[in-house]
């Protein structure tokens, strides 16, 4: 489901979006997530390095918010019921 489709669905059900946050440049895909098997154990040095790299890249992308939606694998939409 794309963010645009979700926003439309929220409006159709009397909810209004409050915020959209994008997450996980590398950590989610490399964790196995929804797309593949896990490449690194959760406690391995490689996994910790990937998580730190993911956080650093995300901070850089956050400087230019439109870039986040192109590089991040997951999003979080916060919405509230319309008044």
ChimeraX attribute file (.defattr): number of C-alpha atoms within 10 A of each C-alpha:
attribute: neighborCount
match mode: 1-to-1
recipient: residues
	/A:1	5
	/A:2	8
	/A:3	13
	/A:4	9
	/A:5	9
	/A:6	13
	/A:7	16
	/A:8	14
	/A:9	13
	/A:10	17
	/A:11	14
	/A:12	10
	/A:13	10
	/A:14	12
	/A:15	17
	/A:16	18
	/A:17	16
	/A:18	9
	/A:19	10
	/A:20	13
	/A:21	14
	/A:22	21
	/A:23	19
	/A:24	19
	/A:25	24
	/A:26	19
	/A:27	21
	/A:28	19
	/A:29	18
	/A:30	18
	/A:31	19
	/A:32	13
	/A:33	12
	/A:34	8
	/A:35	10
	/A:36	10
	/A:37	11
	/A:38	13
	/A:39	12
	/A:40	15
	/A:41	11
	/A:42	12
	/A:43	8
	/A:44	10
	/A:45	11
	/A:46	13
	/A:47	17
	/A:48	15
	/A:49	12
	/A:50	19
	/A:51	20
	/A:52	14
	/A:53	15
	/A:54	18
	/A:55	17
	/A:56	13
	/A:57	17
	/A:58	21
	/A:59	13
	/A:60	12
	/A:61	19
	/A:62	15
	/A:63	10
	/A:64	9
	/A:65	14
	/A:66	11
	/A:67	14
	/A:68	23
	/A:69	17
	/A:70	11
	/A:71	16
	/A:72	21
	/A:73	16
	/A:74	14
	/A:75	15
	/A:76	11
	/A:77	13
	/A:78	12
	/A:79	16
	/A:80	12
	/A:81	11
	/A:82	11
	/A:83	6
